[in-house]
Amino acid sequence: MSRHADTSGISIQVSRDVVVASIQVDLDDDVLASFRDDLLHRIQASGCHGVILDASGLETLDSAEFASLRRIIAMTTIMGADTVLVGLRPGVVSALIEAGADVDGLRAAINLDAAFDLLQPVLHPADRADDTDDAGEDDGADADADDGKPVDAPSVADPGAFR
């Protein structure tokens, strides 16, 4: 798995079932091509369904480099991984928008924690549903206990259980 990692100078790791790429080097065509290959191989090797591109190390990002990152994000999507861009500096964001960069459909977050939060429903949808159901069952159990009925999981047939 490490055979395809970091040849671009961009650190690529797996954390919490997410591929995290930390871009801390200046980008050029060679770095971007190597990074693309490294990232796509890591997604395939790890089977992860989420990618975080941490761009906090970039002081500048021109529209051509941004377009290359957008193409890489499209490739990760085709491989089945949702991607979140994180850590863009305010000056970089302003310059990209002023230059007319295409940001439609781009998922972005302010920091790594927020990026992981955005990806969690994608990574573990069943876990999220179970958490919601557990909370609903607790409320239903209290309602049942108040009216003297046996404590049971709420059902559609018992609309009072969802109060």
N, C-alpha and C positions, 0 to 999 in steps of 0.2 A: 504494500500500500504506500509506503513512503518513497518508493521508486519514482513516483510521478509528482512528488510534492516539493515545492520550494525551488525549483530550478529557475523560476522567474525572479527570485529574490523577494517574492511575496509569501509570507507565512500562511500556510493552509493547515488547519487543524480541525478535528472533530470534537465538539463539545455539546453535551446534552442532545445527542442525535441530530446535530446541525453542523454543517461544514462552515467554518468561520475562516474567512480570508482577510488578513490584515494588510492593507496596502500602505506601506511605509516608505516606498521608493518612488522616484520620479518615473512617470510612465512614458514609454515610447512604443513604437510599433513592435519591436522585438520583445520587450517586456510583456506587452499585452498579449502577443501571440503565445508566448510561453506560459503565461498565467492562464489563458483560456484552456490550453491543453492540460495543464496541471489540475485546474479546478474541475474540468469535466471528467478526468480520470478519477479524481478523488470522489466525486459524486457517485460514479459507477461502482467504484471499489467499496465504498462505505454503505451504499444503499440509503443514504440520508435523503429526506424529502424536504429539507430546508437548507438555505444558504444565507449567510450574512456576509455582506461585503462591507468591511470596515474601512472607510476612506478618511478616517480622522488624521492620518499621516500626510495627506495631500494638502499642500499649501496652495497649489494652483491645479486647475483642471480645465483644459480648453475644450471647446465643443467637439473637436474630432476625437479626443480621448474619451469624452463622455459618451459619444456615439458608439465607440468601441465597447465601452462598458455595457451600454444598452444591448448591443448585439450579444455579448456574453451572457447577460441576464436572460435574453430570449432563448439562448441555447440551454441554459439551466432549466428553464421552464419546460422546454421540449423533453428534457431528460426526467421530468416529473418532480422537480424541486422548486418550491416557492422561494423567491429571493427578496431580501430586504437590504436596502442600502442604508448605511448608518454612518454618522460622524462627519457629514459634509460641513465645512466651515461656512459661516454666514457670507463671507466675501465670495466664496466659490459658488454658493447658491445664487447670489445676486448676479454674478457675472454670467452664469449659465442661462438664467432666465432672460437677462438683457440680450444675450446672444441668440435667443429664440430656441434654445435646446428643447427637444421633445421629452416632456416629463409625464405624458399621459400614461396611466396605468402603472407608474413606478411606485413601488412600496418603499417607504423610507421611515426611519425612526431616529429619534434624537440621540439615543445611546444603545449600548449592547443589551441592557436589561429590557428596554422597550422593544427591541428587535426580537429577542427571544419570546417576549409576551405575544407579539404579533404572530409568530410562527407556531405557538403552542396549540391553538385549535386545529391547525393543519397536521401537526405531528401526532397528537393524541386526542382525536375527537371523541372517542368512546370514554376516555377518562373524564373529559369535561362534562359529558352527558351524565355520567355516573355521579359526579359531584353535585350537579343540579338536582338529580333525582333524590340523592340522600337528603338534601336540604328540604325538599318537598315532602319526603316521608316523615321527617321530624315534625314539620308543621302539621301534617295529617294526623300523626299519632297524638299530638296534643289536643287536636280538635276531637278525635274519637274518645280520648280519655275524659274530656269534659262532659260528654253526653252519656257516659256510662257504657258505651258499646265497646266490644273487644278491640284491642289495638291491632290494626291491620294496615297493610300498605294501601294508599289511596287508589281508587280505581275510577274509571269513567262512569261506572254505574252508581257511584256514590259522590255526587257533586259537592256535598258538604265537606268532604275530606280535603278539598282544595282551598278552604277558607283561610 
